[in-house]
């Protein structure tokens, strides 16, 4: 899409949504209920579907399927972020009424950062077509790595980013309302809420390195890549509050997300190698839906009747940027001699 006006109009629409979100719907600090989060999440999905209909009508059927597939992949991969957000907020004991503000500013930064990555990636692919093979190989590697790390528990106490901030800045002992910064006795401090914000931002940067190449496997049109990313990110906060209470039931969804990256990596490499749609976009959409839907249903079936504490422990085994995996205790620790 060569015209600048769709970009201008879409970004003005996004700014209007953000202003409405924080300035009207979520003014002040209040805990987001599951009911409210579900309605808000549904609202963002409806907006994405209306936009998809516009793409079908005003661009082309192919572009419409590319947007839908890209949006669904980005929406699915954003669940990755939710697993990590739950771990971060739980570790830092962030009060529920402050979590939305952290996610709002974190996602605002994510939108700017992702736009930069998308425009850069599109320019690089256009100038150097062989980069597609690197993207595909990276997705394969990342998908396999995710499969391997599903059972690892992150060591949040030794998170390198958190330790770096605490060494370089004065950090208050506790939260100071919803403030990221505060002044005490004439000295400026950062609050633990700012530390959480930095870890949240870093999480999105790391996961964007997976999700953006994944959507480039569907289309190299920067407008479609950008808009599908934005709609998925805009609904991420609402999706978090809708799923945070039950995310521990979705342990096997991590395997589905990993396999999605492998599938789109294979699609990217094969289509580029043969210069043809060996794996069409519609097929990629169906495979992604089957993997995500199947892993969710399997998770719900496997965790039925499982104690919440055990399910939460299973869901907590994931990777948090900057956190090394916790060393596993010796198998014989705690056993009596001779046992």
N, C-alpha and C positions, 0 to 999 in steps of 0.2 A: 504494500500500500504506500504509494508515493506521496499522497497529500498529507499535509501537516495538520489539517483541521480535525481528523478523527483522533489524533493524539491529544490535541488541545482540549477537544470536547470531552474525551474520556477522562483525562486527568482533572478537569474541572468537576466532573461528576464524582470522582473519587474524593476530592477535597470536600465537596458538599456532604458526602456520606460521612466522612470523618468528623466534620464539624457537627453534624446532626448527632452522631454517635456519642461523642464526648461532651459536647456542649448542651445537648438537650436530653437525650435518652439516659445518659449516665452522669449527670451533673452531681457532684458530691461523691463521697465514699459510701458505697452501700454494697452489700453482698448480692451477687447475681444468683437468682434462683434457677433451678433446672428448667422450670416451665418457661421463664423469660428467655433463657439461653436457647431453648429449643425453637421458640418462635423467631428469635433473632437469626438463628442459624438457617431456619427455613426461609426467612426473608431474603438472606443473601443468596441462597440457592435459587430462589425464584428470579432474582435479578440476573443471575448468571444465565438462567435458561432463556429469559427474555432477550438478553444480549446475544445468546447463541442463535435465537430465531432471527435476529437482525443480521447476523453474519450469513446465515443461509440465504436470506432474501437479498441483501445488498452486496454481498461478495460472491459466494458460490457455494454449491453443495459440498464440494471438497473442502473448502475453508471451514464450513460449518462443522463437518465431522472432525476436522483437525482441532478446532477450538474445543469441541466437546471431549475428545480424547485427551487433549492436553489438560483441560480443566479437571477431568476425572482422575488423571494420574497425579496432578499436583494436589488435589484434594485428598487423595489416598495417602500420598507421601507426607502430607502435613500432619497425619496422625502420629508420625514419628516424633514431631515436635511436642505433641501432647504428652507422650510418654515421658519425655525429658522435662517438660514444664512441671509435671506432677512431682517428679523426683526433686527438682530444684526448689519448688515452693514448700515441699514437705521438709527438706533438709534445713532450709532457712526459717521454717515456721512462719511464713508470710501470712499475715491475717487475710482472710478471704476478701474483705472489703478493699484491700490494696492491690490485689492480684490483677484486677481489670486494668488499673492505671499502668502497671508495669507492662502488661501485654499491649496496651494501646501504644505507648511510646516505643516499645520494642518493635512492634509491627510497622509503625510509621518509619522507623529507621530501616526496617527490612524492605519496605517498598522502594525507598531511594536506592538502597544497595542492589536490589535485584534488577531494577531498571538499568543501572550502570552495567551490571554483569551481562544482561540480555543484549543490550546494544553493542557491547564489546564483543560478545560471543558471535552475534550475527555478522558483524564486520569481519571478524577473523575467519569465519566459515566461508564468507563470500570471497575473501582474498586468498584463502588457503583451504581448498576443498578437502585435502587430506586430513585436516584437523578432525573431521567427522570420525575417522577411524580411532583417533585418540579418545574422543568423547565416548565412543562405543566401548572401547577397551576399559576406560575408566568406570563406566557403568557396570560392566561385568565384574571388575575387580571389587567395586564397592558393594555390589549385591552379594558376592561370595563372602566378603569380609563381614557384612551384616549378619549373614547366616552363622558365621563362626562366633560372633560376639553376642548372640542372643542370650546365652547363659551366663554372661559376665556381669558381676555387680560392681557399679562404679564406686570408687573411693572418694566421696565428696569432701571428706576432711582434708585430703591432700590435693585438692583441685589447684592446678598451677596458676590459673587466672585469678582465683580468689586470693591465693597466697601472695601473688604479685601486687594486687591492689592493696592488701593489708600492709605490705612492706613499704609501699610508696606513698600511701595516703593515710591521713588520720580518719579512722572509722569509728563511729559512735558504737557504744555497746549494744544499744537497742534501736528499734524503729522510732522515728520522730514523725508520727503521723504518716501522711503520704509523701513526705518530702524526700527528695534524693540528696539534697544538701542542707546543711544547717550551720549556724554560727553559734558557738558557745564560748563565752568569756573572750570575745573578740577574735576567736580562732575558727576558721572554716573547716568543717568536717564533711565527709561523705557518710551517708547512712547505709546500713545493710541493704536497704531497698535499692540503692544505686548499684551495689555489688550484684544483686540479683538481676538487675536490668542489663548489666554488662554480660553476665553469663547467658541470659536469654538472647541478647543480640548475637553473641558468638555462636550460639546454637543454630540460629537461623543462617548465619554466614556459612557454617559448615554444611548444613543440610541443603542450602541453596546450590552448593557445588555438586550435589547429587541430582537435585530435582530439575535444575535448569538444563543440563545436558540431556536429561530424560525427555524433556519436552522438545528439544531440538531434534530428537529422534522421530518426532511426529511431524514437525513443520519447522522450516527455517525462516518463516515470515515473522519478523520481530514484533509486529503489532499483535499477532495471534499469540505468540509466546508471552508477551508482556501482559495482555489482558487476561489470559487464562491464569497466569501467576497471581495477578492482582486480585481477581475474584476469589481464588483459593485462600489467599492470605487474609483478605478482608473478613472472611467467615471463620478464620482460625480461632479468634478469641471466643466467639459464641460456641464454636464446636468444643473448645476446651472445657467450658463450664457445663456444657451438656453431657460430656463424656467423662469428666474427671472422677465422678463418683462410681463409674462402672468400668473404667479403663482397665482395672485389674483383671477383668474377665476376658480381655482380648489378648492374652499372652501369645497365642499362635498367629495373631495378625502380623507380628513381626516377621514371621517366615514368609507370609504372603507379600509383604512390602519388599522384602529382599528379592523374591522371585520376580516381582514386577520390574525391578531394576535390571535383572538379568535378561528378561524378555525384551525390554526396550533397547538394551545394549546390543543384543543379537539382531534385532530389527534394524538398528542403525547401521551396523557393519554389513549385513547382508544386502540391504537396499543400496548402500553406497557402492559395494563391490560389484554388484550386477547392474547398477544404474537403472534399477527397475523396482517396482513395488512387489518384491518377493513376499513381504509380509504387509498387506494393505493396512491402512489406518483403522478401518472397521474391524479387522481381525484383532489388531492390537487392543482396541477398545473392549472387545468381547473377552479376550484372554485376561486383561486387567480386571474386568468386572468379576470374572469367574474366580480369579485368585483372591481378590479382596473379599468378595462375598463368601467364598468357600472357607477361607481362613477365619472369618468372623463366626460363621455357623459352627465350625469345628471347635473354636475357642469356647463358645457358649456351651457346647455339648460336653467338652472335656472338663470344664470348671463347674458344672452343675453339682450342687451339693458340697463343693469344696469350701472349707472354712475361709472367710474373707481374709484372715491373716495370711494363710498360705497362698491364696490367689494374689494378694498384694505383693508378697515376697517374690513370686514368679514374675510379676509385671515389672518389679523394680530392677530386674536384671537386664540392663540396657546400657548404652554408652552415652556418657555426658562429656561434651568437649572439655578438654583440660583435665579430666579425671582419669587417673590410671585405674585399671581393674583391681578390685580388692583381692589380695592374695587369699587363696583358699586355705582354710585351716587343715592341718594334718589329719588324715583319715582316722588316726588312732587317738587323737586328742580327746580327752575326757573318758576314755575307756579304762577299765580296771585292768591291772596286769593279768595276763593269761587269757583275756577275753578276745 
